Amino acid sequence: MSEPINVPSCSECGARHNSVFSSMNSNQLIDLDVHKGCDFYKKGESIFKEGSFARALYFVNKGKIKLSKTGTSGKDQIIRFATEGDVLGYKILC
């Protein structure tokens, strides 16, 4: 039987200190906790696919995420690795 998974609290998150959320005050962290969702992914599982819109803003609390793109030869090319404190799922428009 598997053990229950505890949803991390934003105010207790150590990865938050190395992220865009590092300057949030306690009231903002409480508000973020109330409105956030929390998903857990297994190794090799896709979070979102290239070319699709992410359905959320993702914060890496623990672990490492491989971001890859399909090259012209059809093979996956690793773009970068996202680690604890990184945010994914947003697009910067220039």
PDB file of N, CA, C and O in Angstrom, chain B, residues numbered from 101:
ATOM      1  N   MET B 101       0.843  -1.180   0.000  1.00  0.00           N
ATOM      2  CA  MET B 101       0.000   0.000   0.000  1.00  0.00           C
ATOM      3  C   MET B 101       0.887   1.241   0.000  1.00  0.00           C
ATOM      4  O   MET B 101       1.854   1.312   0.758  1.00  0.00           O
ATOM      5  N   SER B 102       0.568   2.204  -0.833  1.00  0.00           N
ATOM      6  CA  SER B 102       1.384   3.408  -0.931  1.00  0.00           C
ATOM      7  C   SER B 102       1.015   4.404   0.167  1.00  0.00           C
ATOM      8  O   SER B 102      -0.109   4.423   0.670  1.00  0.00           O
ATOM      9  N   GLU B 103       1.996   5.223   0.519  1.00  0.00           N
ATOM     10  CA  GLU B 103       1.773   6.222   1.559  1.00  0.00           C
ATOM     11  C   GLU B 103       1.077   7.436   0.959  1.00  0.00           C
ATOM     12  O   GLU B 103       1.254   7.727  -0.224  1.00  0.00           O
ATOM     13  N   PRO B 104       0.281   8.155   1.765  1.00  0.00           N
ATOM     14  CA  PRO B 104      -0.393   9.351   1.242  1.00  0.00           C
ATOM     15  C   PRO B 104       0.627  10.423   0.871  1.00  0.00           C
ATOM     16  O   PRO B 104       1.678  10.551   1.498  1.00  0.00           O
ATOM     17  N   ILE B 105       0.292  11.181  -0.156  1.00  0.00           N
ATOM     18  CA  ILE B 105       1.167  12.251  -0.620  1.00  0.00           C
ATOM     19  C   ILE B 105       0.717  13.553   0.023  1.00  0.00           C
ATOM     20  O   ILE B 105      -0.452  13.931  -0.065  1.00  0.00           O
ATOM     21  N   ASN B 106       1.644  14.227   0.661  1.00  0.00           N
ATOM     22  CA  ASN B 106       1.339  15.505   1.295  1.00  0.00           C
ATOM     23  C   ASN B 106       1.533  16.635   0.301  1.00  0.00           C
ATOM     24  O   ASN B 106       2.574  16.735  -0.349  1.00  0.00           O
ATOM     25  N   VAL B 107       0.526  17.481   0.188  1.00  0.00           N
ATOM     26  CA  VAL B 107       0.608  18.649  -0.686  1.00  0.00           C
ATOM     27  C   VAL B 107       1.480  19.689   0.003  1.00  0.00           C
ATOM     28  O   VAL B 107       1.199  20.076   1.138  1.00  0.00           O
ATOM     29  N   PRO B 108       2.537  20.147  -0.668  1.00  0.00           N
ATOM     30  CA  PRO B 108       3.430  21.128  -0.037  1.00  0.00           C
ATOM     31  C   PRO B 108       2.756  22.486   0.168  1.00  0.00           C
ATOM     32  O   PRO B 108       1.976  22.938  -0.671  1.00  0.00           O
ATOM     33  N   SER B 109       3.063  23.110   1.269  1.00  0.00           N
ATOM     34  CA  SER B 109       2.565  24.444   1.583  1.00  0.00           C
ATOM     35  C   SER B 109       3.526  25.476   0.992  1.00  0.00           C
ATOM     36  O   SER B 109       4.742  25.308   1.083  1.00  0.00           O
ATOM     37  N   CYS B 110       3.002  26.522   0.399  1.00  0.00           N
ATOM     38  CA  CYS B 110       3.849  27.557  -0.211  1.00  0.00           C
ATOM     39  C   CYS B 110       4.756  28.228   0.818  1.00  0.00           C
ATOM     40  O   CYS B 110       5.907  28.546   0.519  1.00  0.00           O
ATOM     41  N   SER B 111       4.244  28.444   2.022  1.00  0.00           N
ATOM     42  CA  SER B 111       5.046  29.130   3.045  1.00  0.00           C
ATOM     43  C   SER B 111       6.190  28.256   3.553  1.00  0.00           C
ATOM     44  O   SER B 111       7.174  28.780   4.074  1.00  0.00           O
ATOM     45  N   GLU B 112       6.083  26.942   3.412  1.00  0.00           N
ATOM     46  CA  GLU B 112       7.123  26.025   3.882  1.00  0.00           C
ATOM     47  C   GLU B 112       8.001  25.488   2.749  1.00  0.00           C
ATOM     48  O   GLU B 112       8.879  24.658   2.981  1.00  0.00           O
ATOM     49  N   CYS B 113       7.767  25.955   1.545  1.00  0.00           N
ATOM     50  CA  CYS B 113       8.476  25.452   0.368  1.00  0.00           C
ATOM     51  C   CYS B 113       9.897  26.031   0.298  1.00  0.00           C
ATOM     52  O   CYS B 113      10.072  27.243   0.166  1.00  0.00           O
ATOM     53  N   GLY B 114      10.883  25.175   0.386  1.00  0.00           N
ATOM     54  CA  GLY B 114      12.269  25.628   0.305  1.00  0.00           C
ATOM     55  C   GLY B 114      12.650  26.069  -1.095  1.00  0.00           C
ATOM     56  O   GLY B 114      13.497  26.948  -1.251  1.00  0.00           O
ATOM     57  N   ALA B 115      12.041  25.476  -2.126  1.00  0.00           N
ATOM     58  CA  ALA B 115      12.338  25.835  -3.511  1.00  0.00           C
ATOM     59  C   ALA B 115      11.857  27.245  -3.841  1.00  0.00           C
ATOM     60  O   ALA B 115      12.378  27.880  -4.758  1.00  0.00           O
ATOM     61  N   ARG B 116      10.871  27.733  -3.101  1.00  0.00           N
ATOM     62  CA  ARG B 116      10.316  29.070  -3.341  1.00  0.00           C
ATOM     63  C   ARG B 116      11.375  30.156  -3.201  1.00  0.00           C
ATOM     64  O   ARG B 116      11.300  31.184  -3.875  1.00  0.00           O
ATOM     65  N   HIS B 117      12.352  29.941  -2.339  1.00  0.00           N
ATOM     66  CA  HIS B 117      13.370  30.958  -2.069  1.00  0.00           C
ATOM     67  C   HIS B 117      14.287  31.227  -3.265  1.00  0.00           C
ATOM     68  O   HIS B 117      14.968  32.252  -3.309  1.00  0.00           O
ATOM     69  N   ASN B 118      14.304  30.314  -4.226  1.00  0.00           N
ATOM     70  CA  ASN B 118      15.118  30.489  -5.436  1.00  0.00           C
ATOM     71  C   ASN B 118      14.235  30.719  -6.659  1.00  0.00           C
ATOM     72  O   ASN B 118      14.579  30.304  -7.766  1.00  0.00           O
ATOM     73  N   SER B 119      13.107  31.376  -6.458  1.00  0.00           N
ATOM     74  CA  SER B 119      12.155  31.544  -7.558  1.00  0.00           C
ATOM     75  C   SER B 119      11.567  32.950  -7.583  1.00  0.00           C
ATOM     76  O   SER B 119      11.910  33.808  -6.770  1.00  0.00           O
ATOM     77  N   VAL B 120      10.677  33.153  -8.537  1.00  0.00           N
ATOM     78  CA  VAL B 120       9.984  34.439  -8.651  1.00  0.00           C
ATOM     79  C   VAL B 120       9.038  34.679  -7.473  1.00  0.00           C
ATOM     80  O   VAL B 120       8.550  35.793  -7.289  1.00  0.00           O
ATOM     81  N   PHE B 121       8.778  33.645  -6.680  1.00  0.00           N
ATOM     82  CA  PHE B 121       7.890  33.766  -5.521  1.00  0.00           C
ATOM     83  C   PHE B 121       8.627  34.115  -4.233  1.00  0.00           C
ATOM     84  O   PHE B 121       8.009  34.172  -3.169  1.00  0.00           O
ATOM     85  N   SER B 122       9.920  34.348  -4.307  1.00  0.00           N
ATOM     86  CA  SER B 122      10.740  34.554  -3.108  1.00  0.00           C
ATOM     87  C   SER B 122      10.385  35.810  -2.315  1.00  0.00           C
ATOM     88  O   SER B 122      10.608  35.849  -1.105  1.00  0.00           O
ATOM     89  N   SER B 123       9.847  36.817  -2.956  1.00  0.00           N
ATOM     90  CA  SER B 123       9.566  38.069  -2.243  1.00  0.00           C
ATOM     91  C   SER B 123       8.117  38.189  -1.766  1.00  0.00           C
ATOM     92  O   SER B 123       7.707  39.250  -1.296  1.00  0.00           O
ATOM     93  N   MET B 124       7.349  37.120  -1.881  1.00  0.00           N
ATOM     94  CA  MET B 124       5.951  37.175  -1.438  1.00  0.00           C
ATOM     95  C   MET B 124       5.873  37.229   0.084  1.00  0.00           C
ATOM     96  O   MET B 124       6.628  36.551   0.781  1.00  0.00           O
ATOM     97  N   ASN B 125       4.939  38.053   0.594  1.00  0.00           N
ATOM     98  CA  ASN B 125       4.732  38.113   2.044  1.00  0.00           C
ATOM     99  C   ASN B 125       3.796  36.980   2.481  1.00  0.00           C
ATOM    100  O   ASN B 125       3.265  36.254   1.640  1.00  0.00           O
ATOM    101  N   SER B 126       3.599  36.831   3.776  1.00  0.00           N
ATOM    102  CA  SER B 126       2.829  35.692   4.296  1.00  0.00           C
ATOM    103  C   SER B 126       1.378  35.698   3.814  1.00  0.00           C
ATOM    104  O   SER B 126       0.818  34.631   3.558  1.00  0.00           O
ATOM    105  N   ASN B 127       0.756  36.871   3.684  1.00  0.00           N
ATOM    106  CA  ASN B 127      -0.621  36.936   3.184  1.00  0.00           C
ATOM    107  C   ASN B 127      -0.697  36.493   1.723  1.00  0.00           C
ATOM    108  O   ASN B 127      -1.636  35.799   1.334  1.00  0.00           O
ATOM    109  N   GLN B 128       0.269  36.885   0.926  1.00  0.00           N
ATOM    110  CA  GLN B 128       0.294  36.469  -0.475  1.00  0.00           C
ATOM    111  C   GLN B 128       0.515  34.966  -0.597  1.00  0.00           C
ATOM    112  O   GLN B 128      -0.073  34.322  -1.466  1.00  0.00           O
ATOM    113  N   LEU B 129       1.353  34.406   0.260  1.00  0.00           N
ATOM    114  CA  LEU B 129       1.597  32.960   0.242  1.00  0.00           C
ATOM    115  C   LEU B 129       0.343  32.181   0.639  1.00  0.00           C
ATOM    116  O   LEU B 129       0.058  31.126   0.073  1.00  0.00           O
ATOM    117  N   ILE B 130      -0.393  32.699   1.600  1.00  0.00           N
ATOM    118  CA  ILE B 130      -1.655  32.063   2.002  1.00  0.00           C
ATOM    119  C   ILE B 130      -2.635  32.093   0.840  1.00  0.00           C
ATOM    120  O   ILE B 130      -3.293  31.092   0.559  1.00  0.00           O
ATOM    121  N   ASP B 131      -2.738  33.237   0.157  1.00  0.00           N
ATOM    122  CA  ASP B 131      -3.626  33.374  -0.993  1.00  0.00           C
ATOM    123  C   ASP B 131      -3.216  32.406  -2.111  1.00  0.00           C
ATOM    124  O   ASP B 131      -4.070  31.778  -2.737  1.00  0.00           O
ATOM    125  N   LEU B 132      -1.927  32.292  -2.352  1.00  0.00           N
ATOM    126  CA  LEU B 132      -1.429  31.366  -3.370  1.00  0.00           C
ATOM    127  C   LEU B 132      -1.778  29.927  -2.996  1.00  0.00           C
ATOM    128  O   LEU B 132      -2.189  29.149  -3.857  1.00  0.00           O
ATOM    129  N   ASP B 133      -1.620  29.569  -1.736  1.00  0.00           N
ATOM    130  CA  ASP B 133      -1.966  28.226  -1.263  1.00  0.00           C
ATOM    131  C   ASP B 133      -3.436  27.902  -1.505  1.00  0.00           C
ATOM    132  O   ASP B 133      -3.776  26.788  -1.903  1.00  0.00           O
ATOM    133  N   VAL B 134      -4.304  28.882  -1.262  1.00  0.00           N
ATOM    134  CA  VAL B 134      -5.745  28.686  -1.420  1.00  0.00           C
ATOM    135  C   VAL B 134      -6.116  28.431  -2.885  1.00  0.00           C
ATOM    136  O   VAL B 134      -7.005  27.629  -3.174  1.00  0.00           O
ATOM    137  N   HIS B 135      -5.433  29.112  -3.803  1.00  0.00           N
ATOM    138  CA  HIS B 135      -5.816  29.063  -5.210  1.00  0.00           C
ATOM    139  C   HIS B 135      -5.022  28.079  -6.072  1.00  0.00           C
ATOM    140  O   HIS B 135      -5.371  27.860  -7.232  1.00  0.00           O
ATOM    141  N   LYS B 136      -3.973  27.493  -5.529  1.00  0.00           N
ATOM    142  CA  LYS B 136      -3.126  26.624  -6.340  1.00  0.00           C
ATOM    143  C   LYS B 136      -3.700  25.212  -6.428  1.00  0.00           C
ATOM    144  O   LYS B 136      -4.515  24.787  -5.609  1.00  0.00           O
ATOM    145  N   GLY B 137      -3.244  24.520  -7.440  1.00  0.00           N
ATOM    146  CA  GLY B 137      -3.489  23.090  -7.539  1.00  0.00           C
ATOM    147  C   GLY B 137      -2.146  22.412  -7.353  1.00  0.00           C
ATOM    148  O   GLY B 137      -1.106  23.068  -7.414  1.00  0.00           O
ATOM    149  N   CYS B 138      -2.156  21.137  -7.133  1.00  0.00           N
ATOM    150  CA  CYS B 138      -0.907  20.431  -6.944  1.00  0.00           C
ATOM    151  C   CYS B 138      -0.990  19.077  -7.634  1.00  0.00           C
ATOM    152  O   CYS B 138      -1.822  18.239  -7.284  1.00  0.00           O
ATOM    153  N   ASP B 139      -0.131  18.875  -8.604  1.00  0.00           N
ATOM    154  CA  ASP B 139      -0.076  17.611  -9.329  1.00  0.00           C
ATOM    155  C   ASP B 139       1.284  16.970  -9.116  1.00  0.00           C
ATOM    156  O   ASP B 139       2.282  17.659  -8.907  1.00  0.00           O
ATOM    157  N   PHE B 140       1.311  15.665  -9.169  1.00  0.00           N
ATOM    158  CA  PHE B 140       2.545  14.917  -9.043  1.00  0.00           C
ATOM    159  C   PHE B 140       2.727  14.103 -10.317  1.00  0.00           C
ATOM    160  O   PHE B 140       1.773  13.501 -10.810  1.00  0.00           O
ATOM    161  N   TYR B 141       3.931  14.081 -10.847  1.00  0.00           N
ATOM    162  CA  TYR B 141       4.217  13.381 -12.091  1.00  0.00           C
ATOM    163  C   TYR B 141       5.307  12.352 -11.870  1.00  0.00           C
ATOM    164  O   TYR B 141       6.227  12.551 -11.077  1.00  0.00           O
ATOM    165  N   LYS B 142       5.183  11.253 -12.585  1.00  0.00           N
ATOM    166  CA  LYS B 142       6.184  10.195 -12.508  1.00  0.00           C
ATOM    167  C   LYS B 142       7.230  10.406 -13.588  1.00  0.00           C
ATOM    168  O   LYS B 142       6.985  11.105 -14.572  1.00  0.00           O
ATOM    169  N   LYS B 143       8.387   9.805 -13.404  1.00  0.00           N
ATOM    170  CA  LYS B 143       9.474   9.895 -14.377  1.00  0.00           C
ATOM    171  C   LYS B 143       8.974   9.443 -15.745  1.00  0.00           C
ATOM    172  O   LYS B 143       8.350   8.390 -15.876  1.00  0.00           O
ATOM    173  N   GLY B 144       9.261  10.263 -16.770  1.00  0.00           N
ATOM    174  CA  GLY B 144       8.868   9.943 -18.138  1.00  0.00           C
ATOM    175  C   GLY B 144       7.474  10.408 -18.524  1.00  0.00           C
ATOM    176  O   GLY B 144       7.113  10.348 -19.699  1.00  0.00           O
ATOM    177  N   GLU B 145       6.692  10.866 -17.573  1.00  0.00           N
ATOM    178  CA  GLU B 145       5.337  11.332 -17.843  1.00  0.00           C
ATOM    179  C   GLU B 145       5.369  12.742 -18.419  1.00  0.00           C
ATOM    180  O   GLU B 145       6.140  13.582 -17.955  1.00  0.00           O
ATOM    181  N   SER B 146       4.540  13.011 -19.426  1.00  0.00           N
ATOM    182  CA  SER B 146       4.477  14.334 -20.045  1.00  0.00           C
ATOM    183  C   SER B 146       3.582  15.263 -19.235  1.00  0.00           C
ATOM    184  O   SER B 146       2.518  14.871 -18.755  1.00  0.00           O
ATOM    185  N   ILE B 147       4.038  16.497 -19.097  1.00  0.00           N
ATOM    186  CA  ILE B 147       3.244  17.515 -18.416  1.00  0.00           C
ATOM    187  C   ILE B 147       2.437  18.288 -19.454  1.00  0.00           C
ATOM    188  O   ILE B 147       1.234  18.491 -19.290  1.00  0.00           O
ATOM    189  N   PHE B 148       3.105  18.716 -20.519  1.00  0.00           N
ATOM    190  CA  PHE B 148       2.426  19.291 -21.674  1.00  0.00           C
ATOM    191  C   PHE B 148       3.288  19.050 -22.898  1.00  0.00           C
ATOM    192  O   PHE B 148       4.495  18.827 -22.791  1.00  0.00           O
ATOM    193  N   LYS B 149       2.660  19.096 -24.056  1.00  0.00           N
ATOM    194  CA  LYS B 149       3.336  18.768 -25.311  1.00  0.00           C
ATOM    195  C   LYS B 149       3.759  20.025 -26.065  1.00  0.00           C
ATOM    196  O   LYS B 149       3.145  21.085 -25.947  1.00  0.00           O
ATOM    197  N   GLU B 150       4.812  19.871 -26.829  1.00  0.00           N
ATOM    198  CA  GLU B 150       5.320  20.948 -27.680  1.00  0.00           C
ATOM    199  C   GLU B 150       4.216  21.454 -28.612  1.00  0.00           C
ATOM    200  O   GLU B 150       3.512  20.664 -29.241  1.00  0.00           O
ATOM    201  N   GLY B 151       4.074  22.775 -28.692  1.00  0.00           N
ATOM    202  CA  GLY B 151       3.100  23.380 -29.590  1.00  0.00           C
ATOM    203  C   GLY B 151       1.729  23.561 -28.980  1.00  0.00           C
ATOM    204  O   GLY B 151       0.908  24.293 -29.533  1.00  0.00           O
ATOM    205  N   SER B 152       1.453  22.915 -27.854  1.00  0.00           N
ATOM    206  CA  SER B 152       0.154  23.084 -27.214  1.00  0.00           C
ATOM    207  C   SER B 152       0.261  24.156 -26.134  1.00  0.00           C
ATOM    208  O   SER B 152       1.351  24.498 -25.677  1.00  0.00           O
ATOM    209  N   PHE B 153      -0.870  24.663 -25.749  1.00  0.00           N
ATOM    210  CA  PHE B 153      -0.879  25.644 -24.673  1.00  0.00           C
ATOM    211  C   PHE B 153      -0.876  24.903 -23.350  1.00  0.00           C
ATOM    212  O   PHE B 153      -1.635  23.953 -23.160  1.00  0.00           O
ATOM    213  N   ALA B 154      -0.036  25.331 -22.453  1.00  0.00           N
ATOM    214  CA  ALA B 154      -0.035  24.751 -21.108  1.00  0.00           C
ATOM    215  C   ALA B 154      -1.341  25.149 -20.438  1.00  0.00           C
ATOM    216  O   ALA B 154      -1.813  26.273 -20.613  1.00  0.00           O
ATOM    217  N   ARG B 155      -1.919  24.251 -19.684  1.00  0.00           N
ATOM    218  CA  ARG B 155      -3.196  24.562 -19.036  1.00  0.00           C
ATOM    219  C   ARG B 155      -3.021  25.244 -17.690  1.00  0.00           C
ATOM    220  O   ARG B 155      -3.995  25.537 -16.996  1.00  0.00           O
ATOM    221  N   ALA B 156      -1.771  25.492 -17.332  1.00  0.00           N
ATOM    222  CA  ALA B 156      -1.499  26.119 -16.037  1.00  0.00           C
ATOM    223  C   ALA B 156      -0.089  26.681 -16.028  1.00  0.00           C
ATOM    224  O   ALA B 156       0.672  26.525 -16.983  1.00  0.00           O
ATOM    225  N   LEU B 157       0.233  27.327 -14.944  1.00  0.00           N
ATOM    226  CA  LEU B 157       1.596  27.766 -14.665  1.00  0.00           C
ATOM    227  C   LEU B 157       2.160  26.730 -13.708  1.00  0.00           C
ATOM    228  O   LEU B 157       1.561  26.456 -12.668  1.00  0.00           O
ATOM    229  N   TYR B 158       3.296  26.155 -14.045  1.00  0.00           N
ATOM    230  CA  TYR B 158       3.866  25.065 -13.259  1.00  0.00           C
ATOM    231  C   TYR B 158       5.091  25.543 -12.492  1.00  0.00           C
ATOM    232  O   TYR B 158       5.954  26.233 -13.036  1.00  0.00           O
ATOM    233  N   PHE B 159       5.150  25.168 -11.233  1.00  0.00           N
ATOM    234  CA  PHE B 159       6.276  25.470 -10.365  1.00  0.00           C
ATOM    235  C   PHE B 159       6.913  24.145  -9.973  1.00  0.00           C
ATOM    236  O   PHE B 159       6.224  23.237  -9.508  1.00  0.00           O
ATOM    237  N   VAL B 160       8.212  24.031 -10.156  1.00  0.00           N
ATOM    238  CA  VAL B 160       8.906  22.797  -9.804  1.00  0.00           C
ATOM    239  C   VAL B 160       9.276  22.856  -8.329  1.00  0.00           C
ATOM    240  O   VAL B 160      10.156  23.619  -7.929  1.00  0.00           O
ATOM    241  N   ASN B 161       8.602  22.052  -7.532  1.00  0.00           N
ATOM    242  CA  ASN B 161       8.871  22.002  -6.099  1.00  0.00           C
ATOM    243  C   ASN B 161      10.024  21.057  -5.797  1.00  0.00           C
ATOM    244  O   ASN B 161      10.874  21.347  -4.956  1.00  0.00           O
ATOM    245  N   LYS B 162      10.044  19.925  -6.489  1.00  0.00           N
ATOM    246  CA  LYS B 162      11.066  18.928  -6.230  1.00  0.00           C
ATOM    247  C   LYS B 162      11.285  18.117  -7.500  1.00  0.00           C
ATOM    248  O   LYS B 162      10.332  17.769  -8.197  1.00  0.00           O
ATOM    249  N   GLY B 163      12.529  17.823  -7.791  1.00  0.00           N
ATOM    250  CA  GLY B 163      12.841  16.991  -8.948  1.00  0.00           C
ATOM    251  C   GLY B 163      13.427  17.779 -10.104  1.00  0.00           C
ATOM    252  O   GLY B 163      13.848  18.927  -9.960  1.00  0.00           O
ATOM    253  N   LYS B 164      13.440  17.119 -11.259  1.00  0.00           N
ATOM    254  CA  LYS B 164      14.027  17.717 -12.454  1.00  0.00           C
ATOM    255  C   LYS B 164      13.106  17.394 -13.631  1.00  0.00           C
ATOM    256  O   LYS B 164      12.608  16.275 -13.747  1.00  0.00           O
ATOM    257  N   ILE B 165      12.885  18.374 -14.498  1.00  0.00           N
ATOM    258  CA  ILE B 165      12.014  18.198 -15.655  1.00  0.00           C
ATOM    259  C   ILE B 165      12.803  18.481 -16.921  1.00  0.00           C
ATOM    260  O   ILE B 165      13.463  19.514 -17.040  1.00  0.00           O
ATOM    261  N   LYS B 166      12.727  17.554 -17.862  1.00  0.00           N
ATOM    262  CA  LYS B 166      13.419  17.710 -19.145  1.00  0.00           C
ATOM    263  C   LYS B 166      12.476  18.419 -20.108  1.00  0.00           C
ATOM    264  O   LYS B 166      11.356  17.965 -20.344  1.00  0.00           O
ATOM    265  N   LEU B 167      12.943  19.542 -20.663  1.00  0.00           N
ATOM    266  CA  LEU B 167      12.192  20.241 -21.694  1.00  0.00           C
ATOM    267  C   LEU B 167      12.853  19.905 -23.019  1.00  0.00           C
ATOM    268  O   LEU B 167      14.045  20.140 -23.215  1.00  0.00           O
ATOM    269  N   SER B 168      12.063  19.352 -23.923  1.00  0.00           N
ATOM    270  CA  SER B 168      12.624  18.931 -25.200  1.00  0.00           C
ATOM    271  C   SER B 168      11.734  19.384 -26.351  1.00  0.00           C
ATOM    272  O   SER B 168      10.570  19.741 -26.172  1.00  0.00           O
ATOM    273  N   LYS B 169      12.321  19.353 -27.520  1.00  0.00           N
ATOM    274  CA  LYS B 169      11.638  19.768 -28.739  1.00  0.00           C
ATOM    275  C   LYS B 169      11.960  18.724 -29.804  1.00  0.00           C
ATOM    276  O   LYS B 169      13.077  18.209 -29.854  1.00  0.00           O
ATOM    277  N   THR B 170      10.988  18.414 -30.649  1.00  0.00           N
ATOM    278  CA  THR B 170      11.226  17.462 -31.718  1.00  0.00           C
ATOM    279  C   THR B 170      11.972  18.157 -32.845  1.00  0.00           C
ATOM    280  O   THR B 170      11.498  19.153 -33.393  1.00  0.00           O
ATOM    281  N   GLY B 171      13.138  17.630 -33.189  1.00  0.00           N
ATOM    282  CA  GLY B 171      13.960  18.213 -34.248  1.00  0.00           C
ATOM    283  C   GLY B 171      13.460  17.828 -35.627  1.00  0.00           C
ATOM    284  O   GLY B 171      12.514  17.052 -35.761  1.00  0.00           O
ATOM    285  N   THR B 172      14.096  18.371 -36.645  1.00  0.00           N
ATOM    286  CA  THR B 172      13.695  18.100 -38.032  1.00  0.00           C
ATOM    287  C   THR B 172      13.849  16.627 -38.393  1.00  0.00           C
ATOM    288  O   THR B 172      13.162  16.134 -39.288  1.00  0.00           O
ATOM    289  N   SER B 173      14.743  15.921 -37.706  1.00  0.00           N
ATOM    290  CA  SER B 173      14.940  14.495 -37.973  1.00  0.00           C
ATOM    291  C   SER B 173      13.920  13.630 -37.231  1.00  0.00           C
ATOM    292  O   SER B 173      13.909  12.409 -37.387  1.00  0.00           O
ATOM    293  N   GLY B 174      13.072  14.257 -36.432  1.00  0.00           N
ATOM    294  CA  GLY B 174      12.071  13.524 -35.674  1.00  0.00           C
ATOM    295  C   GLY B 174      12.535  13.084 -34.300  1.00  0.00           C
ATOM    296  O   GLY B 174      11.760  12.495 -33.546  1.00  0.00           O
ATOM    297  N   LYS B 175      13.785  13.358 -33.964  1.00  0.00           N
ATOM    298  CA  LYS B 175      14.312  12.987 -32.653  1.00  0.00           C
ATOM    299  C   LYS B 175      14.113  14.124 -31.662  1.00  0.00           C
ATOM    300  O   LYS B 175      14.111  15.298 -32.031  1.00  0.00           O
ATOM    301  N   ASP B 176      13.946  13.752 -30.398  1.00  0.00           N
ATOM    302  CA  ASP B 176      13.828  14.762 -29.341  1.00  0.00           C
ATOM    303  C   ASP B 176      15.179  15.410 -29.082  1.00  0.00           C
ATOM    304  O   ASP B 176      16.200  14.733 -28.956  1.00  0.00           O
ATOM    305  N   GLN B 177      15.164  16.725 -29.005  1.00  0.00           N
ATOM    306  CA  GLN B 177      16.361  17.482 -28.657  1.00  0.00           C
ATOM    307  C   GLN B 177      16.101  18.153 -27.313  1.00  0.00           C
ATOM    308  O   GLN B 177      15.107  18.859 -27.147  1.00  0.00           O
ATOM    309  N   ILE B 178      16.991  17.932 -26.365  1.00  0.00           N
ATOM    310  CA  ILE B 178      16.826  18.530 -25.038  1.00  0.00           C
ATOM    311  C   ILE B 178      17.152  20.018 -25.121  1.00  0.00           C
ATOM    312  O   ILE B 178      18.237  20.406 -25.553  1.00  0.00           O
ATOM    313  N   ILE B 179      16.203  20.836 -24.703  1.00  0.00           N
ATOM    314  CA  ILE B 179      16.371  22.289 -24.683  1.00  0.00           C
ATOM    315  C   ILE B 179      17.057  22.704 -23.374  1.00  0.00           C
ATOM    316  O   ILE B 179      18.034  23.453 -23.385  1.00  0.00           O
ATOM    317  N   ARG B 180      16.534  22.209 -22.254  1.00  0.00           N
ATOM    318  CA  ARG B 180      17.109  22.487 -20.945  1.00  0.00           C
ATOM    319  C   ARG B 180      16.430  21.602 -19.915  1.00  0.00           C
ATOM    320  O   ARG B 180      15.461  20.907 -20.218  1.00  0.00           O
ATOM    321  N   PHE B 181      16.945  21.636 -18.704  1.00  0.00           N
ATOM    322  CA  PHE B 181      16.330  20.953 -17.579  1.00  0.00           C
ATOM    323  C   PHE B 181      15.809  22.005 -16.608  1.00  0.00           C
ATOM    324  O   PHE B 181      16.522  22.947 -16.262  1.00  0.00           O
ATOM    325  N   ALA B 182      14.576  21.844 -16.175  1.00  0.00           N
ATOM    326  CA  ALA B 182      14.003  22.705 -15.144  1.00  0.00           C
ATOM    327  C   ALA B 182      14.204  22.006 -13.805  1.00  0.00           C
ATOM    328  O   ALA B 182      13.984  20.800 -13.689  1.00  0.00           O
ATOM    329  N   THR B 183      14.614  22.753 -12.814  1.00  0.00           N
ATOM    330  CA  THR B 183      14.870  22.187 -11.491  1.00  0.00           C
ATOM    331  C   THR B 183      14.077  22.946 -10.424  1.00  0.00           C
ATOM    332  O   THR B 183      13.311  23.857 -10.739  1.00  0.00           O
ATOM    333  N   GLU B 184      14.265  22.568  -9.189  1.00  0.00           N
ATOM    334  CA  GLU B 184      13.519  23.167  -8.084  1.00  0.00           C
ATOM    335  C   GLU B 184      13.569  24.692  -8.117  1.00  0.00           C
ATOM    336  O   GLU B 184      14.642  25.291  -8.192  1.00  0.00           O
ATOM    337  N   GLY B 185      12.386  25.311  -8.060  1.00  0.00           N
ATOM    338  CA  GLY B 185      12.275  26.764  -8.075  1.00  0.00           C
ATOM    339  C   GLY B 185      11.965  27.339  -9.446  1.00  0.00           C
ATOM    340  O   GLY B 185      11.636  28.520  -9.559  1.00  0.00           O
ATOM    341  N   ASP B 186      12.063  26.520 -10.496  1.00  0.00           N
ATOM    342  CA  ASP B 186      11.774  27.005 -11.853  1.00  0.00           C
ATOM    343  C   ASP B 186      10.267  27.033 -12.102  1.00  0.00           C
ATOM    344  O   ASP B 186       9.513  26.256 -11.516  1.00  0.00           O
ATOM    345  N   VAL B 187       9.847  27.934 -12.975  1.00  0.00           N
ATOM    346  CA  VAL B 187       8.451  28.072 -13.366  1.00  0.00           C
ATOM    347  C   VAL B 187       8.342  27.733 -14.848  1.00  0.00           C
ATOM    348  O   VAL B 187       9.161  28.176 -15.653  1.00  0.00           O
ATOM    349  N   LEU B 188       7.326  26.945 -15.208  1.00  0.00           N
ATOM    350  CA  LEU B 188       7.093  26.522 -16.595  1.00  0.00           C
ATOM    351  C   LEU B 188       5.656  26.831 -16.996  1.00  0.00           C
ATOM    352  O   LEU B 188       4.795  27.080 -16.152  1.00  0.00           O
ATOM    353  N   GLY B 189       5.419  26.810 -18.299  1.00  0.00           N
ATOM    354  CA  GLY B 189       4.055  26.929 -18.794  1.00  0.00           C
ATOM    355  C   GLY B 189       3.649  28.332 -19.198  1.00  0.00           C
ATOM    356  O   GLY B 189       2.476  28.572 -19.486  1.00  0.00           O
ATOM    357  N   TYR B 190       4.571  29.247 -19.224  1.00  0.00           N
ATOM    358  CA  TYR B 190       4.265  30.600 -19.655  1.00  0.00           C
ATOM    359  C   TYR B 190       5.046  30.883 -20.934  1.00  0.00           C
ATOM    360  O   TYR B 190       6.081  30.272 -21.198  1.00  0.00           O
ATOM    361  N   LYS B 191       4.538  31.800 -21.702  1.00  0.00           N
ATOM    362  CA  LYS B 191       5.199  32.165 -22.945  1.00  0.00           C
ATOM    363  C   LYS B 191       5.527  33.647 -22.907  1.00  0.00           C
ATOM    364  O   LYS B 191       4.657  34.477 -22.640  1.00  0.00           O
ATOM    365  N   ILE B 192       6.756  33.971 -23.168  1.00  0.00           N
ATOM    366  CA  ILE B 192       7.166  35.379 -23.187  1.00  0.00           C
ATOM    367  C   ILE B 192       6.923  35.914 -24.584  1.00  0.00           C
ATOM    368  O   ILE B 192       7.432  35.365 -25.562  1.00  0.00           O
ATOM    369  N   LEU B 193       6.156  36.970 -24.682  1.00  0.00           N
ATOM    370  CA  LEU B 193       5.867  37.576 -25.979  1.00  0.00           C
ATOM    371  C   LEU B 193       6.720  38.812 -26.138  1.00  0.00           C
ATOM    372  O   LEU B 193       6.715  39.692 -25.277  1.00  0.00           O
ATOM    373  N   CYS B 194       7.448  38.884 -27.224  1.00  0.00           N
ATOM    374  CA  CYS B 194       8.314  40.036 -27.490  1.00  0.00           C
ATOM    375  C   CYS B 194       7.779  40.867 -28.619  1.00  0.00           C
ATOM    376  O   CYS B 194       8.381  41.879 -28.981  1.00  0.00           O
TER     377      CYS B 194
END
